[in-house]
Amino acid sequence: MSAILSGVADTRVGRLEGASVLGLHAQAARDALADAGLCKDFIDGLLCAYSLAEPYPMLSSVVAEYLGIEPAFATSIHAGGASACIAIQQAALLVESGVCRHVLIAMGDRRLTGMPSGAAVTALAAFGHPHFEQPHGITIPAAYALVAQRYMHEHGTRLEELAAVAVTTRRHAGRHPNAHLTEPLTLDDVAHSRVIASPLRLLDCCPISDGAGAVVVSSSETREDLRRPGIRLLGAGQRHTHEHVLALPELDRLGCGPAARQAFERAGVSPAEIDVAEIYDSFTITLIVELEAMGFFGRGEAGAAALDGALELDGALPCNTHGGLLSFGHPGAVGGLYHVIEAVRQLRGEAGERQVPGAELAFVHGDGGVLSAHASLVLGRVA
Amino acid sequence: MPGADPGVDPTAAILDGYRRGELLCQRCEACARAQFYPRILCRHCGSQRLRLEPSSGRGTLYSFTRVERGPTRDWPVPYTLALVDLDEGFRLLVTLEVPESSEPAIGQPVRIVFDQATPRAHLTDEV
């Protein structure tokens, strides 16, 4: 029987002055447990990620200490934006094999108010190769800009199409009470925002935020204990090809394709059956590349579809309905967990003004590094 | 049985080459493919029979970006980063010298030039 996502919670995302990274982890954890209807003593597995603002070497152990739990399995996952989807997969394996009954996934960071201005950008540049990228001034936006420039050359994607992704995700965020950025955007706003690394402009890039989130993954054997029917993990996939942009594979060989195919195959569904998609969007280009590689749109067609409203709530593929990283916010590894949380809320029918009517199947994708590490999930309602 | 010793990491030899103004890559003697950055084994076939080979420094522009915001606040901007495919079959990330009122084009020929022990790409008209 497949694992159940039994509880979810997010904090407000944006400027969280005075909070602590551990306090944010604990608040999200507490709320996710309450959402599941479990007290913390039921947690026998713990998965965390990492924090730049408060870099503990053994974060999962520190979180266990803070929460007062003694899990039988605990570790931290370091896979950038793929960490959250990988954590869901790890948790599912733990409960499906009987090693754990309830796994708590908790992630969070304070990259906006918990670090000096600019420090997060500098720390993130350390994802570049120390000898062969960092000395030349690599940054994460520059790495994705190199991908964007090449992708646009090969597929004909236009700047206006990238801007459409930013406009749509901002519109979605406007309907979410916890989102970091909610001011509506126009295509012109994106076009006139300052260039960070050509062709990417400021509004093609996600913000830096504070925030935390948590998900409880439970064994299907425990469903009698849970507050509500959970959401099932129907299929999962991963593919890892490289880390640094200097080792980027050809654009038609990125790992998102195989990761998604594996998830669809295991779930026994096709991309066309997905009702709502929450897909990693560190930059507008990231979403376009992934949508095409994973089979939601044909090569060179996702951008035009975005411009045409395909990603809106009433479009062919409602996407990043919480506002994505681009507008809901990006504190770090938890950014990918917010995509999972939104998918769960959509399938439960709890997405309020953002609700995709009758959503039964959701697809979630996380991307770490520079399109380096990919993890895909297919989620569905419990029958 | 004693553990295998990978020997001195080949990164040092590459960086020494930079200081001499020489671009080197690794060539695998088992599968004949080139690789960069250097490793203690071939990332294609796994062999440890690797040798260093000088590169002509000629290649083509795979992609580029004009960076307006560097990794630190005081990093001088703007600068252009490029991914360059060298003729020997390996790829480098370097800065690209872009002359005034000139716009690089993907696929354009470039050559690597050393400036203070750092490789940089220059646009070239040579085919």
Interface residues (C-beta under 8 A of the other chain):
Chain A: G118 V121 T122 A125 H129 H131 F132 E133 Q134 P135 H136 G137 I138 T139 P141 A142 A145 L146 V147 A148 Q149 R150 H153 R194 V195 I196 A197 S198 P199 L200 H244 V245 L246 A247 L248
Chain B: T11 I14 L15 F36 Y37 Y62 S63 F64 T65 R66 V67 E68 R69 G70 P71 T72 R73 W75 Y79 L81 A82 L83 R91 L92 L93 V94 T95 I106 T118
